[in-house]
Structure formats: structure tokens, C-alpha cells
Amino acid sequence: MANLAKVLATKPELDLQLCTPSELTAVTCTTLGLKMVGLAAVGHIDVAFDGCDSITPNLTALKSNGGIHFFEKLYAQNADQYVILAPAERLTPQLNAQVPLTVEVLPAATATMMQVIGDHGYQVTRRVGQQVASFARTPNGNDLLDCRADRWENVHEFNAWLQQQNGVVATSLFENVITTLLTFDHDGQVNEYRKDL
């Protein structure tokens, strides 16, 4: 997203209204002189761009590392097109098992959710903050639980089960949301994948 912002900053003639769910991206855009507005001020998004950690040819993705998937899904819901930009190696036949499925949970539900996820046969850890000696918190003040499996062959069923659990706010699995994927390799080759929703 930072690279996209740098390109947009060189094209002021486009006169775009820009918004982002990421506080870090917002700071980058503002530093580059781009005008940012909130989602409430925009209301509707023509095209939303985002990245991902792993994606399949049917445009199912894990967007776990940023931990703001609640907000990313909110922006995706308000967009006519939701376009993922990703390095070519992130597109694989199955979701990459090295990438966790991350669950945002209310703090009061954290201990219970860790227990039931473990009982469900998945490894689960509470995410730790990178810069301070504390657990990571979302902008909503909630906890992040990273769930892992040897393979993500049952990820859809697991995700559906998670979404039914009390205290779960959102998960990092994006299904039936992405309209376009643009991959790029080290030689600058760009490939486009589209899905009719």
C-alpha cells in the first residue's frame, strides 16, 4: 500500500478522495501530501486496494499479519471493487499453512476461546505486541488469537464455526469478498485474476 501511495502522490491531477482502515497507511499518505478522509465522510468506495498474506486462485485470502481485518472487511463491504495486490509467490493452490487464521475476540472471551479452539484441534496463541512488553490489541481494544493447522484444507468450516462463537468480532479469512487479484513478480510481470461474485 505504501508503494501505491507513492505513485498516487505523483498524480495530483487525479483529484482522488482517499480513505484507509490502516493508521499506518494513513500516516504514510498524509506524509506524502495525499488528502485523507474517513469512511463515514466517503460512504461509498469505488475501488479499494489491499494486500494479503496468502491467497488461492478462487480469491480466498488470509489477511492475518496486520490484525485489522474487522476494518478491512468494513471497507470491502463499502467498495464496488475490492482489489488485492500481492507478490506472485503468495498465490498458491491452497492457503499457506505458515500463515495463521487470526481471530479478533473481546478480552472477556479470550481465555474461553483459546480453550475451545484448542479443543477443536487447532494450535492457538495470543498475539504479543512487537514494540512493548504486552499483548497486541486491535484499534477496538480487542485481543488477537493466531490459529494454526498443518494444512488449511478445512479452513472454511473452521472459519464458519469461529464466527458462531460468543465474543468473536472478526476473522482474517476473506471469502467471497475479493473481486480482483493483481500479482507481481521480481521481473515486474503483473498478472490479473478476476472473480464474478
C-alpha positions as CSV (number, residue, x, y, z in Angstrom):
1,M,0.0,0.0,0.0
2,A,2.9,2.3,0.7
3,N,4.2,1.8,-2.9
4,L,0.7,2.6,-4.3
5,A,0.5,5.7,-2.2
6,K,3.9,6.9,-3.5
7,V,2.6,6.5,-7.1
8,L,-0.7,8.3,-6.3
9,A,1.3,11.2,-4.7
10,T,2.9,11.9,-8.1
11,K,-0.5,12.3,-9.8
12,P,-2.4,15.2,-8.1
13,E,-4.4,15.7,-11.3
14,L,-6.4,12.6,-10.4
15,D,-8.1,14.6,-7.5
16,L,-9.0,11.4,-5.6
17,Q,-10.7,11.1,-2.3
18,L,-8.7,8.6,-0.3
19,C,-9.5,6.7,2.9
20,T,-7.9,3.7,4.6
21,P,-8.6,1.3,7.5
22,S,-4.9,1.4,8.4
23,E,-3.5,4.0,10.8
24,L,0.0,3.4,9.4
25,T,-1.1,3.8,5.8
26,A,-3.0,7.0,6.7
27,V,0.2,8.4,8.2
28,T,2.2,7.4,5.1
29,C,-0.4,9.0,2.8
30,T,-0.5,12.2,4.8
31,T,3.3,12.5,4.8
32,L,3.2,12.2,1.0
33,G,0.7,15.1,0.8
34,L,-2.3,13.0,0.0
35,K,-5.6,14.2,1.3
36,M,-7.3,11.6,3.6
37,V,-10.9,11.4,4.7
38,G,-12.8,9.0,6.9
39,L,-15.0,6.2,5.7
40,A,-18.1,8.0,7.2
41,A,-17.3,11.1,5.0
42,V,-16.9,8.9,1.9
43,G,-19.8,6.5,2.5
44,H,-19.1,4.7,-0.8
45,I,-15.8,3.4,-2.2
46,D,-15.4,2.9,-6.0
47,V,-12.2,0.8,-5.7
48,A,-10.5,-0.5,-2.6
49,F,-6.9,-1.8,-2.7
50,D,-5.4,-4.0,-0.1
51,G,-2.6,-6.6,0.4
52,C,-2.8,-10.2,1.7
53,D,-0.6,-12.8,3.3
54,S,-1.9,-15.8,1.3
55,I,-4.4,-16.2,-1.5
56,T,-5.8,-19.0,-3.7
57,P,-6.9,-18.9,-7.3
58,N,-10.6,-18.7,-6.2
59,L,-9.7,-15.5,-4.5
60,T,-10.0,-16.7,-0.9
61,A,-7.4,-15.0,1.2
62,L,-5.8,-14.8,4.7
63,K,-5.1,-11.3,5.8
64,S,-3.7,-12.0,9.2
65,N,-0.5,-10.2,9.9
66,G,-1.9,-6.6,10.1
67,G,-4.6,-7.6,12.6
68,I,-7.2,-5.1,11.4
69,H,-9.4,-7.4,9.4
70,F,-12.6,-6.1,11.0
71,F,-11.9,-2.7,9.5
72,E,-10.6,-4.1,6.2
73,K,-13.9,-6.1,5.8
74,L,-15.9,-3.0,6.6
75,Y,-14.1,-1.1,3.8
76,A,-14.5,-4.0,1.4
77,Q,-18.3,-4.1,2.1
78,N,-18.5,-0.4,1.0
79,A,-16.5,-0.9,-2.2
80,D,-17.7,-1.7,-5.7
81,Q,-14.4,-3.4,-6.3
82,Y,-12.0,-4.9,-3.8
83,V,-8.6,-5.4,-5.4
84,I,-5.8,-7.4,-3.7
85,L,-2.1,-6.5,-4.7
86,A,0.3,-9.3,-3.8
87,P,3.7,-10.8,-4.7
88,A,3.2,-13.7,-7.1
89,E,4.5,-16.2,-4.6
90,R,1.6,-15.6,-2.3
91,L,-0.8,-17.1,-4.8
92,T,-0.9,-20.9,-4.2
93,P,-3.4,-23.7,-4.8
94,Q,-4.1,-24.0,-1.1
95,L,-3.8,-21.3,1.6
96,N,-0.3,-21.2,3.1
97,A,-0.3,-23.1,6.4
98,Q,2.5,-20.9,7.6
99,V,0.0,-18.0,7.8
100,P,-2.3,-18.2,10.8
101,L,-6.1,-17.6,10.7
102,T,-6.4,-14.7,13.1
103,V,-9.4,-14.1,15.3
104,E,-10.3,-10.8,16.9
105,V,-12.0,-11.5,20.2
106,L,-13.4,-9.5,23.1
107,P,-10.9,-9.6,26.0
108,A,-13.5,-11.2,28.3
109,A,-13.8,-14.2,25.8
110,T,-10.0,-14.7,25.2
111,A,-9.4,-17.5,27.7
112,T,-12.6,-19.4,26.7
113,M,-11.8,-19.0,23.0
114,M,-8.3,-20.3,23.5
115,Q,-9.6,-23.3,25.3
116,V,-12.4,-24.2,22.7
117,I,-10.1,-23.6,19.7
118,G,-7.5,-25.9,21.2
119,D,-10.3,-28.5,21.9
120,H,-11.3,-28.1,18.3
121,G,-7.9,-29.4,17.3
122,Y,-6.1,-26.2,16.3
123,Q,-3.0,-24.6,17.8
124,V,-3.7,-21.2,19.2
125,T,-1.6,-18.4,20.6
126,R,-2.5,-14.9,21.9
127,R,-0.6,-12.4,19.8
128,V,2.1,-10.4,21.6
129,G,2.9,-6.8,20.9
130,Q,6.1,-6.2,18.9
131,Q,7.3,-2.9,20.5
132,V,6.2,-3.2,24.1
133,A,6.0,-6.0,26.7
134,S,2.3,-6.6,26.4
135,F,-0.2,-8.5,24.3
136,A,-1.3,-7.0,20.9
137,R,-4.5,-5.0,20.9
138,T,-6.6,-4.0,17.9
139,P,-7.8,-0.4,17.4
140,N,-11.1,-1.7,19.0
141,G,-9.1,-2.7,22.1
142,N,-9.6,-6.4,21.5
143,D,-7.2,-9.4,21.5
144,L,-5.9,-11.3,18.6
145,L,-5.6,-15.1,18.6
146,D,-3.5,-16.7,15.9
147,C,-4.8,-20.2,15.0
148,R,-2.6,-22.7,13.1
149,A,-3.1,-26.0,11.4
150,D,-0.8,-28.4,9.4
151,R,-3.0,-27.6,6.4
152,W,-5.8,-25.3,5.7
153,E,-8.0,-27.8,3.9
154,N,-10.9,-27.3,6.3
155,V,-10.4,-23.6,6.7
156,H,-14.0,-22.7,5.5
157,E,-15.6,-25.0,8.0
158,F,-13.3,-23.8,10.8
159,N,-14.0,-20.1,10.0
160,A,-17.7,-20.7,9.9
161,W,-17.5,-22.3,13.4
162,L,-15.4,-19.4,14.7
163,Q,-17.9,-16.8,13.6
164,Q,-20.6,-18.5,15.6
165,Q,-18.7,-18.3,18.9
166,N,-19.6,-15.8,21.5
167,G,-17.1,-13.0,21.7
168,V,-15.6,-13.3,18.2
169,V,-15.6,-10.0,16.4
170,A,-14.0,-10.9,13.1
171,T,-11.6,-13.4,11.4
172,S,-8.8,-12.9,8.9
173,L,-10.3,-15.2,6.3
174,F,-11.7,-13.3,3.3
175,E,-14.3,-15.3,1.4
176,N,-16.4,-14.1,-1.5
177,V,-15.2,-10.5,-1.0
178,I,-12.3,-10.1,-3.3
179,T,-13.2,-9.1,-6.9
180,T,-9.7,-8.9,-8.4
181,L,-6.2,-10.1,-7.7
182,L,-3.1,-8.4,-9.2
183,T,0.1,-10.3,-8.6
184,F,3.6,-9.1,-9.5
185,D,6.9,-10.9,-9.6
186,H,10.5,-9.8,-9.3
187,D,10.8,-9.0,-13.0
188,G,7.8,-6.6,-12.8
189,Q,5.4,-9.0,-14.6
190,V,1.8,-8.3,-13.5
191,N,-1.0,-10.9,-13.8
192,E,-4.7,-10.3,-13.2
193,Y,-7.2,-12.7,-11.8
194,R,-10.9,-11.9,-11.6
195,K,-13.9,-13.4,-9.9
196,D,-17.5,-12.9,-10.8
197,L,-19.3,-12.5,-7.5
